[in-house]
Amino acid sequence: MSETVLVVGGGLVGALVALRLAESGQTVRVLDRDRPGAEASSAAAGILAAQVEASAPGAAWELGLASRALHATLHRELIELTGDGSGYRKNGALEPTTELDHEARLAACSWQRSRELPVESLDEASLRAIAPGLNARYTGGIYFPDDATVDPPRLVASVIEAASRRGVRFEQGAAVREVTTSGGRVTGVRTELSQRSAEVVVLCAGAWSGQVGGALDDPQEIRPARGQLLELAMSPVPFSPVLYAGGGYLLPRSDGRVCVGSTLEMVGFERGTTAAGQRTLLDRAIDAVPSLGGARLTRSWSSFRPRTPDGLPLVGELGVSGLFVAAGHHRSGVLLAPITAEIVRDLVVHGRRHPQLGALRPDRFRRGLDR
Ligand SMILES: Cc1cc2nc3c(=O)[nH]c(=O)nc-3n(C[C@H](O)[C@H](O)[C@H](O)COP(=O)(O)OP(=O)(O)OC[C@H]3O[C@@H](n4cnc5c(N)ncnc54)[C@H](O)[C@@H]3O)c2cc1C
């Protein structure tokens, strides 16, 4: 069986890459060792934190802004194609402040304001208007009205459905062991059961990308970083933007659920949640919004972020003709998936290089060491 393109991994990144390639006329098959979309992409909180989490200008910032804008159009596109969207909401992100730290926090965002992006300094009345439930010690806030959220399980399901309608075949239970090559060209992949041939292979296996043989030079460049989350339910939720407080975040959904995140733990691929991790999240949530102490605790879960040394993904060619990678999106894979898919499509189909591709080069860590 020969395909033009084999995508290894059917998370959000792989599914969206597959959709964009199929739209460009490629024959695409996605191989996933499990149910496509079931790993980090469905576990994520879904914050499109292009501004609130940005600390300096640079590639991450440029890509985040571009991709946040693409999410608004992707949502509409998915509704047209599948009848359901991504749950996209432009509800803004808010960092509550006290009298002691307000000016310092505002100054830390001045570089964003000088680029004419909206960053609002809120007084107490404006703060209470959008987040009446906040702890009384907060007297102001920094508000990023253009940051947005999606509902990750809906987003992933819609993208997989849209890609399927565009002719992409998703294959479950196809664990790829290694990429195969001959004479400096990719020839396909070997799964646990068979050899599959293809002209192009795109590695999108998230935190597991280093386990696929014959692809990354250093498998350790993408490592799993476990993140725990929990979900509370209360109605009405006494804040409308995503809150960034106490070192974590609280994301209100439109139906009364609040997603509280997250931990960052280097524990390998150990699944599950811990008492200490969950306590940290609950303490943060109840401290920020005291009435959440009476909310129902409805769910807790964890998954693995694909972490690279600099937090940016590896995107580009892998030194073998026809072999590409788009993996290692760490804490921003939901945000960056739309721009990643466009970058990969442009590279694979048109040989066109995105201006930020240099910052994402898969060999950048080794090049850094060589200098
Ligand atoms: C707790 C938590 C909260 C997060 N919150 C946010 C957020 O708010 N905003 C944001 O932008 N990002 C967030 N992220 C990050 C985001 O979830 C990831 O960066 C993103 O989902 C990575 O997508 P992916 O498709 O690369 O990986 P995944 O979704 O993990 O998909 C990888 C796929 O590859 C498959 N696979 C693995 N090995 C093989 C193999 N050998 N053969 C075939 N298939 C294979 C897996 O089965 C899986 O389906 C969060 C992550 C976590 C853990």
The ligand as a Tripos MOL2 file, in Angstrom:
@<TRIPOS>MOLECULE
LIG
   53    58     1     0     0
SMALL
NO_CHARGES

@<TRIPOS>ATOM
      1 C1         -2.0880   19.5200   31.1880 C.3       1 LIG1
      2 C2         -1.8560   20.1600   29.8530 C.ar      1 LIG1
      3 C3         -2.4430   21.3850   29.5550 C.ar      1 LIG1
      4 C4         -2.2060   22.0030   28.3260 C.ar      1 LIG1
      5 N1         -2.8210   23.1880   28.0400 N.ar      1 LIG1
      6 C5         -2.5720   23.8120   26.8590 C.ar      1 LIG1
      7 C6         -3.2160   25.0380   26.5500 C.ar      1 LIG1
      8 O1         -4.0360   25.5400   27.3220 O.2       1 LIG1
      9 N2         -2.9060   25.6510   25.3670 N.ar      1 LIG1
     10 C7         -2.0100   25.1080   24.4850 C.ar      1 LIG1
     11 O2         -1.7570   25.7120   23.4520 O.2       1 LIG1
     12 N3         -1.4130   23.9180   24.7460 N.ar      1 LIG1
     13 C8         -1.6650   23.2660   25.9060 C.ar      1 LIG1
     14 N4         -1.0530   22.0730   26.1960 N.ar      1 LIG1
     15 C9         -0.0610   21.5400   25.2460 C.3       1 LIG1
     16 C10        -0.7190   20.7700   24.1260 C.3       1 LIG1
     17 O3         -1.6700   19.8790   24.6530 O.3       1 LIG1
     18 C11         0.3320   19.9850   23.3300 C.3       1 LIG1
     19 O4          1.4270   20.8000   22.9900 O.3       1 LIG1
     20 C12        -0.2950   19.4600   22.0320 C.3       1 LIG1
     21 O5         -1.5080   18.8010   22.3100 O.3       1 LIG1
     22 C13         0.6380   18.5140   21.3180 C.3       1 LIG1
     23 O6         -0.0800   17.9750   20.2300 O.3       1 LIG1
     24 P1          0.4860   16.7510   19.4240 P.3       1 LIG1
     25 O7         -0.4830   16.4300   18.3630 O.co2     1 LIG1
     26 O8          1.8940   17.0440   19.0440 O.co2     1 LIG1
     27 O9          0.5880   15.5750   20.5230 O.3       1 LIG1
     28 P2         -0.5160   14.5500   21.0580 P.3       1 LIG1
     29 O10        -1.8510   15.1450   21.1500 O.co2     1 LIG1
     30 O11         0.0490   13.9460   22.2950 O.co2     1 LIG1
     31 O12        -0.5850   13.4680   19.9010 O.3       1 LIG1
     32 C14         0.4750   12.5900   19.6220 C.3       1 LIG1
     33 C15        -0.1410   11.3580   18.9670 C.3       1 LIG1
     34 O13         0.9090   10.5070   18.5050 O.3       1 LIG1
     35 C16         0.5210    9.1720   18.7290 C.3       1 LIG1
     36 N5          1.7270    8.3450   18.7540 N.ar      1 LIG1
     37 C17         2.7080    8.3370   19.6800 C.ar      1 LIG1
     38 N6          3.6670    7.4510   19.3440 N.ar      1 LIG1
     39 C18         3.2750    6.8840   18.1700 C.ar      1 LIG1
     40 C19         3.8440    5.8930   17.3250 C.ar      1 LIG1
     41 N7          5.0110    5.3030   17.6130 N.pl3     1 LIG1
     42 N8          3.1770    5.5340   16.2060 N.ar      1 LIG1
     43 C20         1.9780    6.1110   15.8980 C.ar      1 LIG1
     44 N9          1.4030    7.0580   16.6810 N.ar      1 LIG1
     45 C21         2.0470    7.4460   17.7960 C.ar      1 LIG1
     46 C22        -0.2150    9.2290   20.0680 C.3       1 LIG1
     47 O14        -1.0550    8.0980   20.2350 O.3       1 LIG1
     48 C23        -0.9800   10.5400   19.9390 C.3       1 LIG1
     49 O15        -2.2700   10.3440   19.3960 O.3       1 LIG1
     50 C24        -1.3300   21.3950   27.3810 C.ar      1 LIG1
     51 C25        -0.7860   20.1420   27.6620 C.ar      1 LIG1
     52 C26        -1.0500   19.5200   28.8800 C.ar      1 LIG1
     53 C27        -0.4750   18.1630   29.1520 C.3       1 LIG1
@<TRIPOS>BOND
     1     1     2 1
     2     2     3 ar
     3     2    52 ar
     4     3     4 ar
     5     4     5 ar
     6     4    50 ar
     7     5     6 ar
     8     6     7 ar
     9     6    13 1
    10     7     8 2
    11     7     9 ar
    12     9    10 ar
    13    10    11 2
    14    10    12 ar
    15    12    13 ar
    16    13    14 ar
    17    14    15 1
    18    14    50 ar
    19    15    16 1
    20    16    17 1
    21    16    18 1
    22    18    19 1
    23    18    20 1
    24    20    21 1
    25    20    22 1
    26    22    23 1
    27    23    24 1
    28    24    25 2
    29    24    26 1
    30    24    27 1
    31    27    28 1
    32    28    29 2
    33    28    30 1
    34    28    31 1
    35    31    32 1
    36    32    33 1
    37    33    34 1
    38    33    48 1
    39    34    35 1
    40    35    36 1
    41    35    46 1
    42    36    37 ar
    43    36    45 ar
    44    37    38 ar
    45    38    39 ar
    46    39    40 ar
    47    39    45 ar
    48    40    41 1
    49    40    42 ar
    50    42    43 ar
    51    43    44 ar
    52    44    45 ar
    53    46    47 1
    54    46    48 1
    55    48    49 1
    56    50    51 ar
    57    51    52 ar
    58    52    53 1
@<TRIPOS>SUBSTRUCTURE
     1 LIG1         1 GROUP 0 **** ****
